[in-house]
Amino acid sequence: MDKKKFLFVSLDALIADIAWQVVKEGHEVKLFIESKEEREIADGFVSKTDDWVREVPWADVIVFDDVLGQGAKAHQLRQTGKLVVGGTPYTDQLEDDRAFGQQELKKAGVPIIPQENFHSFDDALTYVRANPNRYVIKPSGEAQNIKQLLFVGEDEDGKDVIQVLEDYQRAWADRVKAFQLQRRIVGVEVAAGAFFNGKEFVLPVNINFEHKKLYPGDIGPSTGEMGTTMFWSEPTRIFNATLKKMETRLREEHYVGYIDVNCMVNSNGIYPLEFTSRFGYPTISIQQEGMLTPIGEFFYRLAEGSLTTFKARSGFQVGVRIMVPPFPYTDPETFAKTSKDAVIIFKKPTRDGVHIEDVKQINNEWVVTGTSGVVLIVVGTGTTMKAAQKQAYNRIENIMIPNMYYRMDIGDRWFEDFDRLHTWGYLRP
């Protein structure tokens, strides 16, 4: 494909790594970052702009990286004839409003988990006391980005959920305006996702497994993500029973981008948990390692609606996130003292499979920046999960950052999960 001009519009620099990948493919790229605190991210990797609207006439393709209002901008530009990868107000609402997302699944004929939606902690406490059970607390709207607020109850009588709700009422009432109590389902957590070209899903589909807890063994506080394993596939039973049923509605919206639905599955059925109607992070960087079609060409053809299939690697991809303090918590003072401007050292010059998050480049040195302590994604690929896992961790051995930490077990869960998913028949069409 000839060289194109790409404009990436980001709230918090989440798409910086993919913008850099497009630069490396020889295209012209400009990146806009709305958050003032995150604007150093990708300095030295990607050209920046401080006014994305001014660059619209320049761009051949515009890529939006999130929900939270980005869908309205993308939709408006698409109506003017621009090539855009991004959502719509409807697809933003699928993710931002958990209750709405669940009801849309139900309308499409997808069975959903019993749940209740609340705008009052008192009402939620009354409900749990009257209906004791195991529940998951899921904030809606902007508060869902505070990942440590997601709470998975263990007590059959709901006492732990009551205690957490009381704590949230005291500490978070000003931030958490709406939330959902979802009946807890036990099984394998798996997401089915695919790109949509405005008319139909693009094949192959992506089956992925997130590792959200901070520590190995899936213990500790919930984080945005510590690592993800995945593979590209023909449509599976999980995809066909959930996301495929949304195709008509997404076509009506002319949605262009990636969408997935996270599910809990067991021998009794498939239970959708929530939508991600945008790129996942670090999912998109791991996916890019498994795509044989260059990501710049992929975005251009996706936006113009001509992409219906693409080439992907057979086998598996394993992505591991490397963090520094104070992640997963927000503490500017700690970040400034322990992590900001730390130099990322590579023992050998090779940087294969290494993707940037909160990083800038100064005189060819990679340096930690931003505010969150999320630094790198290191990806391995292989014909087996074990081979992909081994490559990812071998690549991490080449990296040194003061106070860095990461999970050592990303991919271990697959071997048990595969046995159960295979037995239940969910990985077949």
C-alpha positions as CSV (number, residue, x, y, z in Angstrom):
1,M,0.0,0.0,0.0
2,D,1.2,3.5,-0.7
3,K,2.2,5.8,2.1
4,K,-0.8,7.3,4.0
5,K,-1.3,10.0,6.6
6,F,-2.7,8.7,9.9
7,L,-4.1,10.9,12.7
8,F,-4.4,9.2,16.1
9,V,-6.7,10.9,18.6
10,S,-6.2,9.8,22.2
11,L,-7.5,10.7,25.6
12,D,-4.6,9.2,27.6
13,A,-2.0,8.1,25.1
14,L,-3.3,4.5,25.1
15,I,-2.8,4.1,21.3
16,A,0.8,5.5,21.3
17,D,2.4,2.1,20.7
18,I,0.2,1.4,17.6
19,A,0.9,4.8,16.3
20,W,4.6,4.0,16.6
21,Q,4.1,0.7,14.7
22,V,2.4,2.6,11.9
23,V,5.4,5.0,11.8
24,K,7.8,2.0,11.5
25,E,5.8,0.9,8.4
26,G,6.7,4.1,6.6
27,H,3.5,6.1,7.0
28,E,3.1,9.7,8.1
29,V,1.7,9.9,11.6
30,K,0.5,12.6,14.0
31,L,-0.6,11.8,17.6
32,F,-2.9,14.0,19.7
33,I,-3.0,13.3,23.5
34,E,-5.8,15.1,25.4
35,S,-4.5,14.5,28.9
36,K,-1.9,17.1,29.8
37,E,-0.2,14.7,32.3
38,E,0.3,12.1,29.6
39,R,1.5,14.3,26.8
40,E,5.2,13.3,27.1
41,I,4.3,9.7,26.2
42,A,5.7,8.6,22.9
43,D,7.9,11.7,22.6
44,G,10.8,10.7,20.3
45,F,8.7,7.9,18.8
46,V,5.8,9.7,17.1
47,S,5.2,13.2,15.8
48,K,2.6,15.1,17.9
49,T,0.0,17.7,17.4
50,D,-1.7,19.9,20.0
51,D,-4.9,20.5,17.9
52,W,-6.3,17.3,16.2
53,V,-9.2,19.2,14.6
54,R,-6.8,21.3,12.6
55,E,-5.1,18.1,11.3
56,V,-8.4,16.5,10.0
57,P,-8.0,17.9,6.4
58,W,-4.4,16.6,6.4
59,A,-5.3,13.0,7.4
60,D,-6.2,10.1,5.1
61,V,-7.3,8.1,8.1
62,I,-8.3,9.1,11.7
63,V,-8.1,6.6,14.5
64,F,-9.8,7.1,17.9
65,D,-8.6,5.1,20.8
66,D,-11.3,5.0,23.4
67,V,-15.0,5.4,24.4
68,L,-16.0,8.1,26.9
69,G,-17.2,10.5,24.1
70,Q,-14.8,9.5,21.4
71,G,-17.5,7.7,19.5
72,A,-19.5,10.9,19.0
73,K,-16.4,12.5,17.4
74,A,-15.7,9.5,15.2
75,H,-19.3,9.2,14.1
76,Q,-19.5,12.9,13.1
77,L,-16.3,12.8,11.0
78,R,-17.5,9.6,9.3
79,Q,-20.6,11.4,8.2
80,T,-18.5,14.0,6.4
81,G,-16.8,11.3,4.3
82,K,-13.6,10.9,6.2
83,L,-12.1,7.4,6.7
84,V,-12.3,6.8,10.5
85,V,-11.6,3.9,12.8
86,G,-13.7,4.6,15.9
87,G,-17.1,4.1,17.5
88,T,-20.5,5.8,17.7
89,P,-22.4,7.2,20.7
90,Y,-24.3,3.8,20.7
91,T,-21.1,1.7,20.8
92,D,-19.6,4.0,23.5
93,Q,-22.7,3.4,25.6
94,L,-22.3,-0.4,25.3
95,E,-19.2,-0.1,27.3
96,D,-19.7,3.0,29.4
97,D,-23.1,1.9,30.7
98,R,-22.9,-1.7,31.8
99,A,-26.7,-2.0,32.3
100,F,-27.3,-0.8,28.7
101,G,-24.7,-3.2,27.3
102,Q,-26.4,-6.1,29.0
103,Q,-29.9,-5.1,27.8
104,E,-28.6,-4.8,24.2
105,L,-27.2,-8.4,24.5
106,K,-30.6,-9.5,25.8
107,K,-32.4,-7.8,22.9
108,A,-30.1,-9.7,20.5
109,G,-31.1,-13.0,22.0
110,V,-28.1,-13.6,24.2
111,P,-28.8,-14.9,27.7
112,I,-27.4,-12.6,30.4
113,I,-26.4,-13.1,34.1
114,P,-28.9,-12.0,36.7
115,Q,-28.0,-8.5,37.8
116,E,-29.2,-5.3,39.4
117,N,-28.2,-1.7,38.6
118,F,-27.9,1.0,41.3
119,H,-27.3,4.7,41.8
120,S,-27.5,4.4,45.6
121,F,-25.3,2.5,48.0
122,D,-28.1,2.3,50.5
123,D,-30.4,0.6,47.9
124,A,-27.7,-1.9,47.0
125,L,-27.0,-2.7,50.7
126,T,-30.8,-3.3,51.2
127,Y,-30.9,-5.5,48.1
128,V,-27.9,-7.8,49.2
129,R,-29.3,-8.1,52.7
130,A,-32.6,-9.2,51.3
131,N,-31.0,-11.5,48.6
132,P,-27.8,-13.0,50.1
133,N,-25.6,-14.5,47.5
134,R,-22.2,-14.1,45.8
135,Y,-22.0,-10.9,43.7
136,V,-19.5,-9.0,41.6
137,I,-19.5,-5.2,42.2
138,K,-18.9,-3.4,38.8
139,P,-18.8,0.4,38.7
140,S,-20.2,2.0,35.5
141,G,-19.2,5.1,33.6
142,E,-15.8,6.7,34.1
143,A,-15.4,5.0,37.5
144,Q,-15.0,1.7,35.8
145,N,-11.5,2.8,34.8
146,I,-10.5,2.6,38.5
147,K,-9.9,-1.1,38.2
148,Q,-9.3,-1.7,42.0
149,L,-13.0,-0.9,42.6
150,L,-14.1,-4.1,40.8
151,F,-14.8,-6.6,43.6
152,V,-15.6,-10.3,43.3
153,G,-17.5,-11.6,46.2
154,E,-16.6,-15.0,47.8
155,D,-19.1,-15.3,50.7
156,E,-22.3,-17.3,49.9
157,D,-24.2,-15.0,52.2
158,G,-22.9,-11.8,50.6
159,K,-21.2,-10.5,53.8
160,D,-18.0,-9.5,52.0
161,V,-20.0,-7.6,49.4
162,I,-21.9,-5.7,52.1
163,Q,-18.6,-4.7,53.8
164,V,-17.1,-3.5,50.5
165,L,-20.3,-1.6,49.6
166,E,-20.1,0.2,53.0
167,D,-16.5,1.0,52.5
168,Y,-17.2,2.4,49.0
169,Q,-20.0,4.5,50.3
170,R,-17.7,6.2,52.7
171,A,-14.7,6.6,50.4
172,W,-16.0,6.7,46.8
173,A,-19.6,8.0,46.8
174,D,-18.4,11.2,45.0
175,R,-16.8,9.2,42.2
176,V,-19.0,6.1,41.8
177,K,-22.4,7.4,40.7
178,A,-23.7,4.2,39.1
179,F,-22.7,0.5,39.6
180,Q,-23.9,-3.0,38.9
181,L,-24.3,-6.0,41.2
182,Q,-23.9,-9.1,39.0
183,R,-24.5,-12.6,40.3
184,R,-21.1,-14.3,40.3
185,I,-20.7,-17.2,37.9
186,V,-17.9,-19.7,38.3
187,G,-16.1,-21.1,35.3
188,V,-13.5,-20.0,32.7
189,E,-13.2,-16.3,31.9
190,V,-12.7,-15.8,28.1
191,A,-13.3,-13.0,25.6
192,A,-14.3,-13.3,22.0
193,G,-13.6,-10.3,19.8
194,A,-13.3,-9.2,16.2
195,F,-12.8,-6.1,14.0
196,F,-15.9,-4.7,12.3
197,N,-15.6,-2.9,8.9
198,G,-18.9,-0.9,9.0
199,K,-20.9,-3.7,7.5
200,E,-19.7,-7.0,8.9
201,F,-17.2,-8.7,11.1
202,V,-13.7,-9.2,9.7
203,L,-12.2,-12.7,10.0
204,P,-10.4,-14.3,11.8
205,V,-11.8,-13.6,15.2
206,N,-9.7,-13.2,18.4
207,I,-10.1,-15.4,21.5
208,N,-8.2,-14.0,24.5
209,F,-7.7,-14.6,28.2
210,E,-7.0,-11.6,30.5
211,H,-4.9,-11.8,33.6
212,K,-6.2,-8.9,35.8
213,K,-4.9,-9.6,39.3
214,L,-1.6,-8.1,40.3
215,Y,0.1,-11.3,41.6
216,P,0.8,-14.7,40.1
217,G,-2.0,-17.2,40.8
218,D,-4.6,-14.5,40.2
219,I,-4.4,-13.0,43.7
220,G,-4.1,-9.4,44.9
221,P,-5.9,-6.3,43.8
222,S,-7.5,-6.0,40.3
223,T,-5.5,-4.1,37.8
224,G,-6.3,-2.9,34.3
225,E,-4.3,-5.8,33.0
226,M,-1.1,-7.7,33.8
227,G,-1.0,-9.8,30.7
228,T,-3.1,-11.5,28.0
229,T,-2.9,-14.7,26.0
230,M,-4.7,-15.1,22.7
231,F,-5.1,-16.8,19.4
232,W,-6.7,-16.0,16.1
233,S,-9.4,-18.4,14.9
234,E,-12.3,-19.1,12.7
235,P,-15.6,-18.2,14.4
236,T,-16.0,-20.3,17.5
237,R,-19.1,-21.3,19.5
238,I,-18.3,-18.5,22.0
239,F,-18.2,-15.9,19.3
240,N,-21.3,-17.1,17.5
241,A,-23.4,-17.3,20.6
242,T,-22.5,-13.7,21.7
243,L,-20.8,-11.1,19.5
244,K,-22.1,-12.5,16.2
245,K,-25.6,-11.8,17.3
246,M,-24.7,-8.0,17.5
247,E,-23.7,-7.8,13.8
248,T,-27.0,-6.4,12.5
249,R,-27.0,-3.6,15.2
250,L,-23.4,-2.8,14.6
251,R,-24.1,-2.6,10.8
252,E,-26.9,-0.1,11.5
253,E,-24.3,2.0,13.4
254,H,-21.7,1.7,10.7
255,Y,-19.3,0.9,13.5
256,V,-15.6,0.6,12.5
257,G,-13.1,-0.8,14.9
258,Y,-12.6,-3.6,17.4
259,I,-15.2,-5.0,19.8
260,D,-15.2,-7.9,22.2
261,V,-17.4,-9.3,24.9
262,N,-15.8,-10.9,28.0
263,C,-17.6,-14.0,29.1
264,M,-17.7,-16.5,31.9
265,V,-18.4,-20.0,30.5
266,N,-19.0,-23.3,32.2
267,S,-20.8,-26.6,31.5
268,N,-24.2,-24.9,31.8
269,G,-23.6,-22.2,29.2
270,I,-22.0,-18.9,28.1
271,Y,-22.6,-15.8,30.2
272,P,-21.5,-12.4,28.8
273,L,-20.0,-10.1,31.3
274,E,-19.2,-6.8,29.5
275,F,-18.3,-5.2,26.2
276,T,-15.1,-3.5,25.2
277,S,-16.2,-1.5,22.2
278,R,-12.8,-0.1,21.3
279,F,-9.2,-1.4,21.2
280,G,-8.2,-3.3,24.3
281,Y,-5.0,-2.4,26.1
282,P,-2.6,-4.2,26.0
283,T,-4.7,-6.4,23.7
284,I,-4.2,-4.4,20.5
285,S,-0.4,-4.5,20.8
286,I,-0.4,-8.2,21.3
287,Q,-2.8,-8.7,18.4
288,Q,-0.6,-6.7,16.2
289,E,2.2,-9.2,16.8
290,G,-0.1,-11.9,15.5
291,M,-1.2,-10.1,12.4
292,L,0.7,-10.7,9.2
293,T,-1.2,-7.8,7.4
294,P,0.7,-4.5,8.3
295,I,-1.4,-2.6,10.9
296,G,-1.4,0.6,8.8
297,E,-2.8,-1.1,5.8
298,F,-5.2,-3.0,8.1
299,F,-6.6,0.3,9.5
300,Y,-6.9,2.0,6.1
301,R,-8.7,-0.9,4.5
302,L,-10.9,-1.4,7.6
303,A,-11.9,2.3,7.5
304,E,-12.8,2.2,3.8
305,G,-14.8,-1.0,4.3
306,S,-12.8,-3.2,1.9
307,L,-11.2,-5.5,4.5
308,T,-13.2,-8.7,5.1
309,T,-10.4,-11.1,6.0
310,F,-6.7,-10.7,6.9
311,K,-3.7,-13.0,7.4
312,A,-2.8,-13.9,11.0
313,R,-0.2,-16.2,12.5
314,S,-1.3,-19.7,13.5
315,G,-0.6,-20.6,17.1
316,F,-0.6,-18.3,20.1
317,Q,0.5,-14.9,21.4
318,V,1.4,-14.1,25.0
319,G,1.8,-10.5,26.2
320,V,3.3,-9.6,29.6
321,R,3.0,-6.1,31.0
322,I,6.1,-4.6,32.8
323,M,5.2,-2.2,35.6
324,V,6.9,0.1,38.1
325,P,5.7,1.7,41.3
326,P,3.1,2.9,42.2
327,F,1.0,0.8,39.8
328,P,-1.8,-0.3,40.3
329,Y,-2.4,2.8,42.5
330,T,-2.2,6.5,41.8
331,D,0.4,8.2,43.9
332,P,2.2,11.1,42.0
333,E,4.8,11.6,44.8
334,T,5.8,7.9,44.8
335,F,6.0,7.8,41.0
336,A,8.1,11.0,40.9
337,K,10.6,9.5,43.5
338,T,10.9,6.0,42.4
339,S,10.0,5.7,38.7
340,K,9.7,8.8,36.6
341,D,12.5,9.3,34.1
342,A,14.1,5.9,34.9
343,V,16.1,4.6,32.0
344,I,15.0,1.4,30.3
345,I,18.1,-0.7,29.7
346,F,18.4,-3.4,27.0
347,K,21.3,-5.8,27.7
348,K,21.4,-6.7,24.0
349,P,20.3,-4.3,21.2
350,T,17.4,-6.4,20.0
351,R,13.9,-5.1,20.9
352,D,11.8,-7.7,19.1
353,G,8.3,-8.0,20.6
354,V,8.8,-5.0,22.9
355,H,5.9,-2.5,22.8
356,I,5.8,0.9,24.5
357,E,3.2,2.2,26.9
358,D,4.3,5.1,29.2
359,V,7.6,5.7,27.6
360,K,9.4,8.5,25.8
361,Q,12.7,8.6,23.9
362,I,15.6,11.0,24.6
363,N,18.8,10.7,22.6
364,N,17.9,7.1,21.6
365,E,17.4,6.2,25.3
366,W,14.0,4.9,26.4
367,V,12.8,6.6,29.5
368,V,9.7,6.0,31.8
369,T,7.2,8.9,31.7
370,G,3.5,9.4,32.2
371,T,1.9,8.9,35.6
372,S,0.6,5.4,35.9
373,G,3.7,3.2,36.1
374,V,2.7,1.1,33.1
375,V,5.8,0.8,31.0
376,L,6.1,-1.9,28.4
377,I,4.3,-4.9,26.9
378,V,6.5,-7.8,25.9
379,V,5.1,-10.2,23.5
380,G,6.0,-13.8,22.5
381,T,4.5,-15.8,19.6
382,G,4.7,-19.6,19.0
383,T,2.9,-22.6,17.5
384,T,2.1,-23.7,21.1
385,M,1.2,-21.6,24.2
386,K,4.3,-22.9,25.9
387,A,6.5,-21.7,23.0
388,A,4.9,-18.3,23.0
389,Q,5.2,-18.0,26.8
390,K,8.9,-19.0,26.7
391,Q,9.7,-16.4,24.0
392,A,7.9,-13.6,25.9
393,Y,9.8,-14.3,29.1
394,N,13.2,-14.7,27.3
395,R,12.6,-11.3,25.8
396,I,11.9,-9.8,29.3
397,E,15.3,-11.2,30.5
398,N,16.9,-8.7,28.1
399,I,15.2,-5.7,29.9
400,M,16.3,-3.8,33.0
401,I,14.3,-1.0,34.7
402,P,14.8,0.0,38.4
403,N,12.0,-1.5,40.5
404,M,10.3,-3.2,37.6
405,Y,7.8,-6.0,38.3
406,Y,5.6,-8.3,36.2
407,R,3.7,-11.6,36.6
408,M,5.7,-14.8,35.9
409,D,2.7,-17.0,35.1
410,I,1.0,-15.4,32.1
411,G,-0.1,-18.3,30.1
412,D,0.0,-21.0,32.8
413,R,-3.8,-20.9,33.2
414,W,-4.3,-21.9,29.5
415,F,-3.6,-25.6,30.0
416,E,-6.4,-26.1,32.5
417,D,-8.7,-23.6,30.7
418,F,-8.2,-25.4,27.3
419,D,-9.1,-28.8,28.8
420,R,-12.4,-27.4,30.1
421,L,-13.3,-25.3,27.0
422,H,-12.5,-28.2,24.8
423,T,-14.6,-30.6,26.9
424,W,-17.5,-28.2,26.8
425,G,-17.2,-27.7,23.0
426,Y,-16.7,-23.9,23.1
427,L,-13.7,-23.7,20.9
428,R,-15.4,-25.3,17.9
429,P,-17.8,-23.5,15.4
